[in-house]
Amino acid sequence: MEIPHLLINIITTLLMLIILAFYSAESKSYTVGDGEGWDIGTNYMAWAQGHNFTAGDVLVFKYVKGQHNAYEVTKEVYRSCDVGNGSANAGVVRKYESGSDEVVLGEAREYWFICSFEGHCLGGMKFGVDVSLELMTPPNINNDAPPRDDGVTNTGCGVGAGNKFWALWGAVLMLLANLAMLQ
């Protein structure tokens, strides 16, 4: 009678691994500005409002190197568009300057991005996103942006990287326990 019990445990573990594989596919890659890329003339606040970002998603910044950049900054720098000229660049979290940058949104928190070239941030090359691990959360944090009047609402869900981690560990532990029972 132990074989049917063991078989049920193995099948349960395999189902958990299949479910985990499905959830792992939930992370998405977004090209900032879609087909327009990261350039002057795109409404990035509206672009960000059209997406629901979860931990593990990737932002891809495509632009002409030397004409633009992408800086992750603090909320204060985002609002002022002033990265300063000091060597410390207070308020700059990370600089991306390759022309094809991939930014992993690795944790649930607010992220703020600007182009630091003179006049670009003030001209609209900036946006913020609120990355979440939870289901059905608002996708953006552009609180100082004018309200949208196009009737678009944001829906969607995803599984965050933290949840995937614990699901994977649970599945591995169950598999190891089942294998130990075979001996």
C-alpha positions in Angstrom: 0.0 0.0 0.0 3.0 2.3 0.2 3.4 2.5 -3.5 0.0 4.2 -4.2 0.7 6.7 -1.4 4.2 7.3 -2.8 2.9 7.6 -6.3 0.4 10.2 -5.2 3.2 12.2 -3.5 5.3 12.1 -6.7 2.4 13.1 -8.9 1.6 16.0 -6.5 5.2 17.1 -6.7 5.3 17.0 -10.5 2.1 19.0 -10.6 3.7 21.6 -8.4 6.7 21.8 -10.7 4.4 22.2 -13.7 2.5 25.1 -12.0 5.8 26.7 -11.0 7.0 26.5 -14.6 3.7 28.3 -15.6 4.2 31.0 -13.1 7.9 31.5 -14.0 6.8 32.4 -17.5 4.8 35.3 -16.1 7.9 37.6 -16.0 7.7 39.9 -19.0 10.1 42.1 -20.9 8.9 45.6 -21.9 10.6 47.9 -24.4 10.3 51.3 -22.9 8.2 53.4 -25.4 7.3 50.3 -27.4 8.2 50.8 -31.1 9.3 54.4 -30.5 12.0 53.4 -28.0 13.5 55.8 -25.4 13.5 59.1 -27.3 12.1 62.7 -27.1 8.4 63.0 -28.1 6.9 59.9 -26.4 4.6 60.2 -23.4 6.3 57.8 -21.0 3.9 58.4 -18.2 1.1 57.2 -20.4 3.2 54.3 -21.6 3.9 53.2 -18.0 0.2 53.5 -17.1 -0.6 50.9 -19.8 1.4 48.2 -18.1 1.3 46.3 -14.8 4.8 45.6 -13.6 5.7 42.8 -11.2 9.0 41.7 -9.7 11.1 39.9 -12.2 10.0 41.9 -15.2 12.6 43.6 -17.4 12.6 47.1 -18.9 14.5 47.4 -22.1 15.7 50.9 -23.0 16.5 51.3 -26.7 18.1 54.6 -27.8 21.0 56.2 -29.7 24.1 56.0 -27.5 25.5 59.5 -26.9 22.2 61.2 -27.5 20.3 59.7 -24.6 20.8 57.7 -21.4 18.6 56.1 -18.8 19.2 56.9 -15.2 17.4 55.2 -12.3 17.0 58.0 -9.8 15.3 58.9 -6.5 11.8 60.3 -6.5 13.2 63.8 -5.7 15.5 63.8 -8.7 12.7 62.4 -10.9 10.5 65.4 -9.8 13.2 68.0 -10.2 15.0 66.5 -13.2 18.3 67.6 -11.6 21.0 65.0 -11.3 23.5 67.6 -10.2 27.0 68.1 -11.5 28.8 66.8 -8.5 31.0 63.7 -8.6 28.6 61.9 -6.3 25.5 62.5 -8.5 23.3 62.5 -5.4 20.0 60.9 -6.2 21.3 58.7 -9.0 20.7 55.1 -8.2 22.2 53.6 -11.3 23.3 54.8 -14.8 22.5 53.0 -18.0 24.4 54.4 -21.1 24.9 51.6 -23.6 22.0 52.4 -26.0 20.4 49.0 -25.3 20.0 48.6 -21.6 18.0 45.9 -19.7 16.9 46.8 -16.3 15.6 43.9 -14.1 12.8 45.1 -11.8 14.1 42.7 -9.1 12.0 43.7 -6.1 8.7 45.2 -5.2 9.3 48.9 -4.8 9.1 52.2 -6.7 11.5 52.8 -9.6 12.1 56.2 -11.2 13.8 56.7 -14.6 15.0 59.8 -16.5 17.2 60.8 -19.3 19.9 63.1 -17.8 20.8 64.9 -21.1 20.0 68.6 -20.7 16.3 69.4 -21.3 15.3 65.8 -22.0 13.8 65.0 -18.6 12.0 68.3 -18.5 10.8 67.5 -22.0 9.1 64.3 -20.8 11.8 61.6 -20.9 10.9 60.3 -17.5 8.5 57.9 -15.8 8.0 55.9 -12.7 6.7 52.5 -12.0 5.5 50.7 -8.8 6.6 47.1 -9.0 4.6 44.7 -6.9 4.5 41.1 -5.8 0.8 41.3 -5.2 -2.0 40.6 -7.6 -4.1 43.4 -9.2 -2.1 46.4 -8.1 -1.9 49.7 -9.8 0.9 49.7 -12.4 2.3 53.2 -12.1 3.4 55.9 -9.6 3.2 59.0 -11.6 1.3 60.8 -8.9 2.3 64.2 -10.3 1.1 63.3 -13.8 -2.1 64.8 -15.1 -5.1 62.4 -14.9 -5.8 60.3 -18.0 -8.9 61.1 -19.9 -8.8 58.3 -22.5 -10.9 55.9 -20.5 -8.0 53.3 -20.2 -8.1 51.2 -17.1 -5.2 49.0 -16.0 -5.8 45.4 -15.1 -3.6 42.4 -14.8 -1.8 40.2 -12.5 1.4 38.4 -12.1 3.5 36.4 -9.6 6.4 38.1 -8.1 10.0 36.8 -7.9 9.7 36.3 -4.2 6.7 34.0 -4.5 8.4 32.0 -7.3 11.4 31.5 -5.0 9.3 30.0 -2.2 7.3 27.9 -4.6 10.4 26.5 -6.1 11.9 25.7 -2.6 8.6 24.0 -1.6 8.6 21.9 -4.7 12.2 20.9 -4.3 11.7 20.0 -0.7 8.6 17.9 -1.5 10.6 16.1 -4.3 13.5 15.4 -1.9 11.1 14.1 0.7 9.4 11.8 -1.8 12.8 10.5 -3.0 13.8 9.8 0.6 10.7 7.7 1.0 11.7 5.6 -2.0 14.7 4.2 -0.1 
